[in-house]
Each structure stands twice: as structure tokens, then as C-alpha cells.
Amino acid sequence: MSRPSNAGGWLKGTTVRKGGTAVTNSHSTRPNTPQVQSTSLTAFSGVKDTSGRTTEYFSMDDQCPVCKSDRYLNPKLRLLVSACYHKMCESCIDRLFTLGPAPCPICQKILRKLAFTPQTFEDLTVEKEVKVRRRIAKDFNKRREDFPDLRSYNDYLEEVEDITFNLINDLDVAETEARIERYRKENSTLIELNVRREEQYVQALKDQEEQDRLEREHRALEARKEEELEREEKEKDRREIIDRLETSTKDAVKVIAKSRAEANKRSSARTAATALAKSSAQLLRSRAAQSTTVPDVPHVPLQDDWYTYEDMYTLRDNYDDIYSEAVREDREGIMRAGGYRVQEAWDRAVRSAVTALFLPPLSGVSQSDITSGAPQSILTST
Amino acid sequence: MDAVERANAERQKRWVKDQKIGEGTYAVVYRGREASTSKKVAIKKIKVGQFKDGLDMSAVREVKYLRELHHQNIIELMDVFSSKTNLNLVLEFLDSDLEIIIKDRTLVFLPADIKSWMAMTFHGLEFCHRNFILHRDLKPNNLLIAFNGQLKLADFGLARDFADPGYKMTCQVITRWYRPPELLFGCRYYGTGVDIWSVGCIFAELMLRTPYLPGESDMDQLKTVFRALGTPTEEDWPGHTKLPDYVPVGQFPRTPLRDLFTAASGDALSLLSRCLTYEPRRRVSAREALHHPYFTSLPYPTHPSKLPKPVSAQSRPLEEVDGNVQLSASGPGVKAAPPNRLKRKLSSPIDGLRPLARKLDFGQAL
């Protein structure tokens, strides 16, 4: 990865490779690999990990490039990153920016105290890229469904990537910003819509998780109940055997064998019943893993080529039709309220008039065929 | 023997009747096969003798429309023949129906599965409407599923062609939970919108895995509908207060569908709301629905062969054709709209999976 030219040589000097090459470093008994610590800084916009927490980058070799104090001198040293992606320690920030906006000691860009953020990644170019991408993703949130074909979607992704690259590497910043602004104006409604869709999706995921959790609990409860039931049943069986042995005059071995068989039958019936009620999560997984040998095909609105004889007539909006006069007048509005359309009747009448006009007459069939089988063939061919 | 009789005898020979698999009020369904190919079929024997006025209306309707409709999403009527005084319909043999699948809690639906079923339903319905036929009894247990996963519209016992202008149609059609409000208000002039409403209810049921609008009586059905979708205003549905059986059933606020269908995509809800629109003319047509973005957006509809189906459907010979049994049993029952149809018939195979029904089975076996 190429570093931006304005990142400065100091960056290379102070960053440590993750995994720590300097294990032999003498100044610490603690492991030298970069560590992360949770932060509770307010107004922190750092990168969140999967658990939703933010973690701050932290290394034993940290040194403030401005005042040159390091972790050895100041164990509480904390480096923050400026808007121009330069690091400095908290005390330098306090010293330089408490009295209002001031130039960055490294690149002279005017900075404010509030614009410093904790560092998440070891490499500041990554930090910058993440920030740029997050900003871009906020506006450029179109989805595959928003495009008519794959081609235009790919073009769009390409454009987004171009803009991102420009911003990361500070190429044509003014022009790129203008491009973003233009895009935002043109697509404001769609952006809004996609934001909402995203929210809905997140909500749906959350609901799903909640449901899964409930289901798991439910299953655990069920299993516990099951066990309880089984235990009770066994106890009952045992008592029953004793009772029977007491009252019956039959051979003891036979009585026991008979009760055992009954108990077995009952328990197997129960397991059969529970086997049917498999958990839906399991089923969903098996469903997803189902063979994909038959690909799903896109929907085709009308699959058959149906000849409607539309070239043989044109339906007019209105006809002078005495039979439907009352219907068309519809004084009480019940035709409209009921959804009856007189146009459909006209369409049917006109189409029936032309249907099968040029069908060749039946030939080569004997008289008996016509009486028995023919009516069917006429119907199917119309 | 005249030509007609001879032809009938020939036809009869083509089919072999096996065991009886179900009985409805006006028909008995047998499992059968084609004599030459031993292809499985269902044979529906319609009892003619016991009706004073001749053949039952639903049998006439079924033959009349199924004879003409040939589409991959509509059940195929393969042959009709008579034996003694009975009429026999030879129908395609189908494994299960959508109701069995919805009720089978061991099956998991992906959004793409629902899309696939909806697409097939609309394909079949569009074909009916294109041929000027209203189905008038769409519900999950009339949507049968073939072994290859294809969904097929069945039970044309209540179907009819579009009425000519000014001719009344009956409003006592469609199973209550799937009946649109205009029929509940006693409207006698209606159109394709009635089927679309039913499809909307089925769509919702597929997402919820439980009937969406389960009213306990016709009156309660209206209340249930309004509670779910808000009481319509004159603006939502012009003229509905003039319908013959209109009665105010109370004011309910409109709640967004999103509140109930939390996991559905925006496209799905858009199509659902277009199906469950109060004014029938503003409801989506089957053809428009097929062009709705819901069907073209990702994910693609699941290929029919991969759709979930009851695992044990093949291993339970007696209940396999249950769809067809239901088909014969429900036709006339619905037409009369008996007061208590809240509980659906308990004869579907899914009930066989439940512990209670299992116990009963054991009892009979012993």
C-alpha cells in the first residue's frame, strides 16, 4: 500500500508492526505486542468491533511526534489523531488548541481541539480509509435492486470506488467533493429510502435474533420437562410392577416382562412424537444447505404465447349498446362498487366474434369420430 | 349400442379404478391409473341418481370449464365418462395442497418460495381471467401441488364465466375467509376483483402461516377485514354504502401492513396492498400483478422442484390425494355457506402428524 506523501516520515518511525518484531525490547516486562483497551471517551466516532464496542490502538513504543515524550517517560501517554491524520499526545493537544483553532504543528492545517479522535488502527492510512469509506457509504447506499441490470450496478460501484480512492489519496479533492454533492442532490430520495430500508433490515435482524433466543429457551424448557416426565414415568412403572406383584397370582417373571414391554412401547411412542417437532432453526439450515443443482430462474410475466386476436379488432371505449345501457348509467353506483366492468363483456363479445375465424374445417375424420371425439378437439384448439 | 355408447365404453376401458380415497357430499374420489401407461390419476365419481334436478351444478361447472382450460397451473381434466348412472371425471393426480404445506410446521418458507407460489397462482388465475372465467373459490386447499412442485388451481365447482351486462351473479361464493368485502355486502354484479382479493388473503397467509382474516360469521368477517385494513371511506371505495346488504360495522383505524408483516419486503407489501384494495376496480388485475416489481426483484422465485413439500407425502398412500377429496367435499358446502366453517376440515394429512390424530390412528389399528 502506498502511503500518502503528506503522512510524514515520523509515522514510519513510531509505528510498530503488529505481532511485534522487538520482542527483545528491554524496557518492559509486559508483552510488546500492540494492545487494545476499551475507551469511554465521549463523542467518540472510532471504529466499532463486532460487539459494538470501540477499541483504541495502543503500543509500548508510542511516542508523541510533537513533544517527543514516550510511554517510558509518561505511562499514561495517549495519542489522538487529528483531522489531517497526524498523531499527538493529549497534553500537546491541550497546550496547542485550548485557546481555539490553531495550525497543526506538522502540516500547518488549522485544527480544532474537538476534532481529534482516538486511534483504532495501527496504520493511519487504514484509519483514514475507514473514515472516508464510512462517509461515502452514508450517501452512496444504492443496492443491486435499484439498478435495471448488473452492468449499470457495476458502473456505479466503479464510480464509488473512484471517488473513495480520490478522497483517500487527496486527488482532485475539490472536484470529487463537487461530484459527491451533485450525486447527493440527484438521489436524495433514494438515499433516504435506502437508509430506511437499512434500518428496517437491522430491525428485522434484531427481531430474528430475539425470536431465536426465545426459541432456544423454549427448547431448553421443553427438554427439562421431557426429562421430568420420563423420570416420573419410570417411577410410576416401578411402583406399578410392585403393585402388580403384590396382587397378581401369576408368575413374577412374566408380570415384570409384561410391564416392561408396555413401558417400552409408551416411551418409544413419545420419542417418535418429539422427533417430529424438530426445531425450525435446524430446518432452516438444512433448507439453506439444500442442493442448488437446479438454479432459480427469473420470473417471466407471461409464459405462453397467447393469441388474443387483437390484430383483428380494436376495442372502443364505448359502444352504443342498448343491452348494457342501465349498467353503464349505473344510477346507484353499485356496478362500480362491485367492480363490474362492462368493457370486459364487450371485449369478450368482440373477441368471440373473431375467434377461430380462420380455423380450417375438420377433414379426414369419419362421421363416428366427429360424434364422439371431435367436440373435445374443437374446444382445445380454440 | 349406438356410437355414443360405444365411445363411452371405449373411454371407460382406458381407466382403471383403484381404491376409494375420499368421499364428499356429491362425489366419491378414487385413486386410479391409465390402463395402458399405469399413469396415476384421480377419478371423481359424481353421484347422479340422488339429485332430483339432475346433475349437481358444481359438477357441470367443473366439467364445463376444466374441459377448456389447459394450462400448467390449472388442474387437468383428462377425461369424462359415464358408468351406469354416474358421471366420472378423470383428473390429474396431485400430491398435496398449499394448505397442507402452510400448516406443516416442520417446513420453513423462504421469501423466494412464497414468490414462486404466488407467481404460479397468478399465472393460473391470469389464464382463467383471460378466458373470461372467474374461479370464485380460491383458497390454499384449492391450490394443489404436483410432485414436481408446480402449483395448480383446482375445484372449478364454483367457477363461472363473466356475466353479461345486467345479469346477476350469486354473492354466496368463495370460502368466507377469502371472500372480498363487496360479496359480503351482497353485491350481485362483480368481476375479476373477487379472485384477486382471495389471492391477496392467500399471499398474507403464506407470510403469516396462519389465516389472515379468519371471520367467524359473515358479519364477523366484515369486522375482521375492517379491523385489519381499516374501515373504508367513501373515498376509498365509492358507492359501497349503496350495496344491497350494506350495514355499518363500526369504525376501525387503518394500520400500516408493515406492523403485521414485519419481515416482508417493500415490494411484497406493495403487491399485497394492491390485492387487498377495497375498491374492486382499483385492485390489481392478474396480468398487472405478474408485471409487478415484486416478481422481478431479487431474490428470484424458487424453482418449483425445490419448493418445500411435506416429506412423508409419498409414504402415506391413503391421504395422498387429499386435495382432491377436499375438492369434492368443499364445493357444495361453501356454496351454502353453513354457519360454522371456522374450523377447517380435519382430514388433511398434516393432522396425521399431530399427536392427537396419531393416537386415533393407533386406536383404529388395534
Boltz contact constraints between the chains, C-beta under 6 A:
constraints:
  - contact:
      token1: [A, 145]
      token2: [B, 297]
      max_distance: 6.0
  - contact:
      token1: [A, 145]
      token2: [B, 298]
      max_distance: 6.0
  - contact:
      token1: [A, 204]
      token2: [B, 263]
      max_distance: 6.0
  - contact:
      token1: [A, 273]
      token2: [B, 355]
      max_distance: 6.0
  - contact:
      token1: [A, 276]
      token2: [B, 353]
      max_distance: 6.0
  - contact:
      token1: [A, 278]
      token2: [B, 106]
      max_distance: 6.0
  - contact:
      token1: [A, 280]
      token2: [B, 108]
      max_distance: 6.0
  - contact:
      token1: [A, 283]
      token2: [B, 108]
      max_distance: 6.0
  - contact:
      token1: [A, 284]
      token2: [B, 108]
      max_distance: 6.0
  - contact:
      token1: [A, 287]
      token2: [B, 108]
      max_distance: 6.0
  - contact:
      token1: [A, 294]
      token2: [B, 303]
      max_distance: 6.0
  - contact:
      token1: [A, 294]
      token2: [B, 305]
      max_distance: 6.0
  - contact:
      token1: [A, 294]
      token2: [B, 306]
      max_distance: 6.0
  - contact:
      token1: [A, 296]
      token2: [B, 300]
      max_distance: 6.0
  - contact:
      token1: [A, 296]
      token2: [B, 302]
      max_distance: 6.0
  - contact:
      token1: [A, 296]
      token2: [B, 303]
      max_distance: 6.0
  - contact:
      token1: [A, 298]
      token2: [B, 300]
      max_distance: 6.0
  - contact:
      token1: [A, 299]
      token2: [B, 119]
      max_distance: 6.0
  - contact:
      token1: [A, 299]
      token2: [B, 295]
      max_distance: 6.0
  - contact:
      token1: [A, 299]
      token2: [B, 296]
      max_distance: 6.0
  - contact:
      token1: [A, 299]
      token2: [B, 301]
      max_distance: 6.0
  - contact:
      token1: [A, 301]
      token2: [B, 290]
      max_distance: 6.0
  - contact:
      token1: [A, 301]
      token2: [B, 291]
      max_distance: 6.0
  - contact:
      token1: [A, 323]
      token2: [B, 165]
      max_distance: 6.0
  - contact:
      token1: [A, 324]
      token2: [B, 165]
      max_distance: 6.0
  - contact:
      token1: [A, 326]
      token2: [B, 166]
      max_distance: 6.0
  - contact:
      token1: [A, 327]
      token2: [B, 165]
      max_distance: 6.0
  - contact:
      token1: [A, 327]
      token2: [B, 166]
      max_distance: 6.0
  - contact:
      token1: [A, 332]
      token2: [B, 242]
      max_distance: 6.0
  - contact:
      token1: [A, 333]
      token2: [B, 239]
      max_distance: 6.0
  - contact:
      token1: [A, 333]
      token2: [B, 242]
      max_distance: 6.0
  - contact:
      token1: [A, 334]
      token2: [B, 242]
      max_distance: 6.0
  - contact:
      token1: [A, 334]
      token2: [B, 243]
      max_distance: 6.0
  - contact:
      token1: [A, 335]
      token2: [B, 189]
      max_distance: 6.0
  - contact:
      token1: [A, 336]
      token2: [B, 239]
      max_distance: 6.0
  - contact:
      token1: [A, 337]
      token2: [B, 239]
      max_distance: 6.0
  - contact:
      token1: [A, 337]
      token2: [B, 240]
      max_distance: 6.0
  - contact:
      token1: [A, 337]
      token2: [B, 243]
      max_distance: 6.0
  - contact:
      token1: [A, 338]
      token2: [B, 182]
      max_distance: 6.0
  - contact:
      token1: [A, 338]
      token2: [B, 187]
      max_distance: 6.0
  - contact:
      token1: [A, 338]
      token2: [B, 189]
      max_distance: 6.0
  - contact:
      token1: [A, 338]
      token2: [B, 190]
      max_distance: 6.0
  - contact:
      token1: [A, 339]
      token2: [B, 190]
      max_distance: 6.0
  - contact:
      token1: [A, 339]
      token2: [B, 191]
      max_distance: 6.0
  - contact:
      token1: [A, 339]
      token2: [B, 193]
      max_distance: 6.0
  - contact:
      token1: [A, 339]
      token2: [B, 280]
      max_distance: 6.0
  - contact:
      token1: [A, 339]
      token2: [B, 281]
      max_distance: 6.0
  - contact:
      token1: [A, 340]
      token2: [B, 189]
      max_distance: 6.0
  - contact:
      token1: [A, 340]
      token2: [B, 190]
      max_distance: 6.0
  - contact:
      token1: [A, 340]
      token2: [B, 191]
      max_distance: 6.0
  - contact:
      token1: [A, 341]
      token2: [B, 191]
      max_distance: 6.0
  - contact:
      token1: [A, 342]
      token2: [B, 165]
      max_distance: 6.0
  - contact:
      token1: [A, 344]
      token2: [B, 162]
      max_distance: 6.0
  - contact:
      token1: [A, 345]
      token2: [B, 164]
      max_distance: 6.0
  - contact:
      token1: [A, 345]
      token2: [B, 165]
      max_distance: 6.0
  - contact:
      token1: [A, 348]
      token2: [B, 132]
      max_distance: 6.0
  - contact:
      token1: [A, 368]
      token2: [B, 3]
      max_distance: 6.0
  - contact:
      token1: [A, 371]
      token2: [B, 3]
      max_distance: 6.0
  - contact:
      token1: [A, 372]
      token2: [B, 7]
      max_distance: 6.0
  - contact:
      token1: [A, 379]
      token2: [B, 68]
      max_distance: 6.0
